[in-house]
Amino acid sequence: MTSKEVLDRFTQSGALLEGHFRLSSGLHSPNYLQCALVLQHPAEAEALGRELGAALAARLGGVRPTAVLSPALGGLIIGHEVARALGVRAIFAERAEGVLTLRRGFDLDAADRVVVIEDVLTTGGSTRETMEVARQKGAAIVAAGAVINRSGSASPVDVPFAALAALTPPTYRPESCPMCQQGIPVTKPGSRTA
């Protein structure tokens, strides 16, 4: 699956939005990738997960992961599908009192080799925060991946990284956002409200 084919899937499903958006990072952008609109279709989710799993396996150099860890909510579906492709368990971290943590009986330990999966990586903040959850449990982070890399960097984190497509629409700090200066209302479509 080429990068163009991945982005075509987003366009065809209406998942590449245009407007004035506040991203989870706090930055503003005229474009937003609503992965849920693509991943709501199980066949699409499975295909993207299989492709991302294969891309990550190629970067692991023979290291066999034991788990895929994703941040809730955005990384849940794609994390599950990448775990299926890699033949490992899928777990997720979620916020409790504002802090990303493992809940629901999920656990990791020093024997675990973890792949962190996100739907869209912009600044890498959520991915790094998820990596820290695993590291606090003693697990090794062996790779990270996202369906879309919009960071502008081929290596946005300190472990092997793979993405199926890169897209770098402009982003702005709120105080220098031209859309804010024009009085265009901002929308926060993601799963993180704060």
C-alpha positions in Angstrom: 0.0 0.0 0.0 1.6 3.3 -1.1 1.4 6.5 0.8 -0.9 7.9 -1.9 -3.3 4.9 -1.5 -3.4 5.5 2.3 -4.2 9.2 1.9 -6.8 8.3 -0.8 -8.6 6.1 1.7 -8.8 9.1 4.1 -10.1 11.3 1.3 -12.7 8.8 0.1 -14.0 8.2 3.6 -14.2 11.9 4.4 -11.5 11.6 7.1 -9.3 14.4 5.8 -11.1 17.4 7.1 -10.6 21.1 6.3 -11.5 24.0 8.6 -9.9 25.4 11.8 -8.9 22.7 14.3 -7.2 22.5 17.7 -5.1 19.4 17.7 -4.4 17.3 20.8 -1.0 19.0 20.9 -2.7 22.3 21.4 -1.5 23.5 17.9 -4.0 24.8 15.4 -4.3 23.6 11.8 -6.5 24.0 8.7 -6.5 20.2 8.3 -7.5 17.4 10.6 -7.2 13.6 10.1 -10.3 11.9 11.6 -8.9 8.4 11.6 -12.1 7.0 13.1 -13.9 7.6 9.8 -11.5 5.2 8.1 -11.1 2.8 10.9 -14.9 2.4 11.4 -14.8 0.0 8.5 -13.3 -3.3 9.8 -11.8 -4.2 6.4 -10.0 -0.9 6.2 -8.8 -1.1 9.8 -7.5 -4.7 9.2 -5.7 -3.7 5.9 -4.1 -0.6 7.5 -3.1 -2.6 10.6 -1.6 -5.4 8.5 0.4 -2.8 6.4 1.7 -1.0 9.5 2.5 -4.3 11.3 4.6 -5.4 8.2 6.4 -2.0 8.1 7.2 -2.2 11.8 8.3 -5.9 11.6 10.8 -4.8 8.9 12.3 -2.2 11.3 12.5 -4.5 14.3 15.5 -6.5 13.0 14.4 -9.8 14.4 13.2 -8.4 17.8 10.0 -10.1 18.6 7.5 -7.8 20.4 5.2 -9.2 23.2 2.6 -6.4 23.2 1.2 -3.4 21.3 0.3 -0.5 23.6 -1.8 2.3 22.3 -3.2 5.5 23.9 -7.0 5.6 24.2 -9.0 6.6 22.4 -7.4 7.3 19.0 -4.9 4.4 19.0 -7.3 1.7 20.1 -8.5 0.3 16.8 -5.3 0.6 14.9 -3.3 -0.8 17.8 -5.6 -3.8 18.0 -5.1 -4.5 14.2 -1.3 -4.0 14.4 -1.2 -6.5 17.3 -3.2 -8.9 15.2 -0.7 -8.5 12.4 2.2 -9.0 14.7 0.6 -11.9 16.6 0.8 -10.3 20.0 -1.6 -8.9 22.6 -3.2 -5.5 22.3 -3.5 -3.3 25.4 -4.2 0.4 25.9 -3.4 3.2 28.3 -6.1 5.7 29.3 -6.3 8.8 31.4 -7.2 8.6 35.1 -7.3 12.0 36.8 -5.5 13.5 33.8 -2.6 11.0 33.8 -2.1 8.3 31.1 -2.0 4.9 32.9 -2.7 1.2 32.5 -6.1 0.2 33.9 -8.6 -2.6 33.4 -6.1 -5.2 34.6 -3.6 -4.5 31.8 0.0 -4.8 32.9 3.5 -4.9 31.6 6.8 -5.9 33.1 10.6 -6.2 32.4 10.0 -9.2 30.1 7.8 -7.2 27.7 9.0 -5.8 24.4 6.4 -3.1 23.4 5.4 -1.5 20.2 3.5 1.8 20.7 0.9 2.5 18.1 -1.0 5.8 17.5 -3.4 6.8 14.8 -1.8 10.1 13.9 1.5 11.4 15.2 1.8 15.2 15.2 4.2 16.4 17.8 4.8 12.9 19.2 3.6 13.9 22.7 1.0 11.2 23.1 3.4 8.6 21.7 6.1 9.6 24.1 3.7 9.7 27.0 2.5 6.2 26.1 6.1 5.0 25.9 6.7 6.4 29.4 3.8 4.3 30.7 5.5 1.2 29.5 8.9 2.2 30.7 7.6 2.9 34.2 6.5 -0.8 34.2 10.0 -1.9 33.2 9.1 -2.8 29.7 11.4 -2.1 26.7 10.0 0.0 23.9 11.2 -1.7 20.6 9.3 0.5 18.1 6.6 3.0 17.5 4.2 3.6 14.6 1.3 5.6 13.3 -1.0 5.4 10.3 -0.1 9.0 9.5 3.0 10.9 10.5 2.3 14.6 10.4 5.3 15.6 12.4 7.5 16.6 9.5 10.3 14.3 10.8 11.0 10.7 9.6 12.2 9.8 13.1 10.0 11.7 15.5 10.7 9.4 18.5 13.8 7.8 19.9 13.0 4.2 18.8 12.5 2.7 15.3 9.4 4.3 13.8 7.1 3.5 10.9 4.1 5.3 9.4 2.0 4.4 6.3 1.9 8.0 5.1 3.2 11.4 5.9 1.2 14.6 5.6 2.5 17.9 6.8 -0.3 20.5 6.8 0.7 23.8 8.5 0.3 24.1 12.2 0.3 27.2 14.3 0.5 28.2 18.0 -2.8 29.7 19.0 -1.3 33.1 19.5 0.1 33.2 15.9 -2.8 31.3 14.2 -4.0 33.2 11.1 -7.4 31.6 11.4 -7.8 32.8 15.0 -6.7 36.3 13.8 -9.5 36.2 11.2 -12.0 35.2 13.9 -12.7 31.8 12.4 -14.1 29.5 15.2 -11.9 26.7 16.2 -13.1 23.1 16.5 -11.6 20.4 18.7 -12.6 17.1 17.0 -10.2 14.7 18.8 -10.7 12.5 21.8 -8.8 14.6 24.2 -10.8 17.6 25.4 -8.2 19.3 27.5 
